Amino acid sequence: MELREIRELCGKVRENINRVIVGKEEVIDHLLIAMVAAGHVLLEDVPGTGKTLLAKSAARSVACEFKRIQFTPDLLPSDLTGINFYEQKSGEFRFRPGAVFTNILLGDEINRATPRTQSALLECMEERQVTIDGITTPLAAPFMVIATQNPVETQGTFPLPEAQLDRFLIKTDMGYPSTEDGVCILSRFRAENPLESIEPVAAAADIIDAQRSYTAVHVAQSMLEYMVKIAEETRRHPDILLGVSPRGTQALLKTVQVHAILAGRDFVTPDDVKAMVTPVFGHRIILNNSARVKKGMNVEILQSILARVPVPTEDLEH
């Protein structure tokens, strides 16, 4: 698939989602970037801001299998991965697949489940496979987890462990709509739910093709050094307890390549990096106790790091 075709594909999916979701262009782009980069997305905000609606709209825009599972404190790991059970009629053990055996999995309110259940997703999200009773089964392609979570301050939530957060390529916040967008939402949903009328505009094969092709975007050596220097600064910052790992830097590389495609370019610029640092690094840095008190401090710290690291100015196209 040509880079131009990837951009056109994303444009069709974006337009379809915009028939349901109002005024969330950046969040939708983050979802599309993760989809093309074969990553997973964590949507965070208070209940009622459209997290689940956005995930469903994205899933319905692609003609592939979709499953939704509500995370609750009594959800078991086997509900996600599946279980071998004894069938009396045949006298044999049979495998009952869990929710992860799909193409797009919506994990609703993921932080309402216990850490034990949350950890059942680690192998699925990283290696695209499930191991049960010593038998490893690969998951179908494409495979994407779109998880929603309520803020940690909300009652009945369990904070996601660092290893689980690191499996998400992008974390993005929905936010409340503006007055104008709020009026548009009421008008759009007054008579019927537009989600019921949208049809798929892309096939699963299109997504797989795009995932194999986006890496053709050129990344200059100076841009690679720029991204690594930003990551290194997170490891030295006095307010950061745990900085960005090499896996986090690789995640940034993937997202900036797709971001460049959406911007109509076949090469990465510093603007692509600046646009993706917060959604890719924001959930990967662990702040110390004094910095953690102030909400949104991780964004402020990352912006200060971007302002401090020298920006490459040489030719980036070749």
Secondary structure as UniProt FT lines:
FT   HELIX           3..18
FT   TURN            19..20
FT   HELIX           25..36
FT   TURN            37..38
FT   STRAND          41..44
FT   TURN            47..48
FT   HELIX           51..60
FT   STRAND          62..63
FT   STRAND          66..70
FT   TURN            73..74
FT   HELIX           77..81
FT   STRAND          82..87
FT   TURN            88..91
FT   STRAND          92..97
FT   TURN            99..100
FT   STRAND          104..108
FT   HELIX           110..112
FT   HELIX           115..118
FT   TURN            119..120
FT   HELIX           121..127
FT   STRAND          129..132
FT   TURN            133..134
FT   STRAND          135..138
FT   STRAND          144..149
FT   TURN            152..153
FT   TURN            155..156
FT   HELIX           162..166
FT   STRAND          170..173
FT   HELIX           179..188
FT   TURN            189..191
FT   HELIX           194..197
FT   STRAND          202..203
FT   HELIX           204..213
FT   HELIX           214..216
FT   HELIX           221..236
FT   TURN            238..239
FT   STRAND          240..242
FT   HELIX           246..262
FT   TURN            263..264
FT   HELIX           270..281
FT   TURN            282..284
FT   STRAND          286..287
FT   HELIX           289..292
FT   TURN            295..296
FT   HELIX           297..308
//
